[in-house]
């Protein structure tokens, strides 16, 4: 049978890395292919905004709903459905002939992709030993950076060979290859009684359900949700506005920006892994999840402070270094933030809390993005740099104030 060896949980971790890589790859295919698609279907910038809104709305909803369903049915079925559904939605893009088609298929893509990260964190809780949780989460989350780095050059290459419709078919097909591997290697304990004892495959108790209303009143849940609400717009600001900033303020051509913008994403992926690794080392030496998670998050918060002074810098090279530092700090932070959720809430509701916090971040980013445009147009980029530089330290202070100790909490459940 599969997964017999002592360290076979690394197979699961590798599959989670690939899943999050595909998650970002599939969502970026349209942004890379849109120039060719506009030529064929005469899609305007307003139309393109409508198309992207379809994804953001369903993604925000399904981050929470997907987390609840994955907590109920487990990571094996939850991730299988998530990846299979969004891969099918990706393939459907190849059939689009109108703005409505793209908008609807992007909505379906968001439905599938919303469950990816809650499912990945749930899988770590179910399949990986506690001593490796932070590292496993870092590797799993780091796949998103790999997808962001690989997507542009790969899609550009394929566009020149097979055209935009075939690109969606190819990238969607990758997901079904992953799905087959996932179902093969994640046999349940019932099917694989020889599973290593180090791999905990506890199945959620179907007789218990989360008291969702009570969950929303839980102090720790609200703290995690609030942190994502105030911090996620910073990362979306980096992704959506930095190319425009470099072009308008520092006169970099779009070609030059395309050649350098992968570097911060590489820093993000490295930090995801290092953040988990350092945290697990600290945990192995101190046996304190509270110290190990907060140590790395504190370092990350300090590293973001130089970003506040980006508006004073004239060299785009120095700005690129600061962007890499910002992405690196975010990688350290988010890995230990998510691992802390698992440390506190355990297997039963971790995906639900991750989903709630992710939805909060997506909603705030969706609402605040127009406000960012207003600030840039009527003032400057400076207030946004100040916010990006000082909000992580502020969030960290609030984190240690309201959650003085990271430790398991009672699970809020009710009979089904």
Secondary structure, 3 states (H helix, E strand, C coil): CCCCCCCCHHHHHHHHHHHHHHHHHHHHHHHHHHHHHHHHHCCCHHHHHHHHHHHHHHHHHHHHHHHHHHHHHCHHHHHHHHHHHHHHHHHHHHHCCCHHHHHHHHHHHHHHHCCHHHHHHHHHHHHCCHHHHHHHHHHHHHHHHHHHHHHHHHHHHHHHHHCHHHHHHHHHHHHHHHHHHHHHHCCCCCCCCCCCCCCCCCCCCCCEEECHHHHCCCHHHHHHHHHHHHHHHHHHHHHHHHHHHHHHHHCCCHHHHHHHCHHHHHHHHHHHHHHHHHHHHHHHHHCCHHHHHHHHHHHHHHHCHHHHHHHHCCCHHHHHHHHHHHHHHHHHHHHHHHHHHHHHHHHHHHHHHHHHHHHHHHHHHHHHHHHHHHHHHHCCCHHHHHHHHHHHHHHHHHHHHHCCCCCCCCCCEEEC
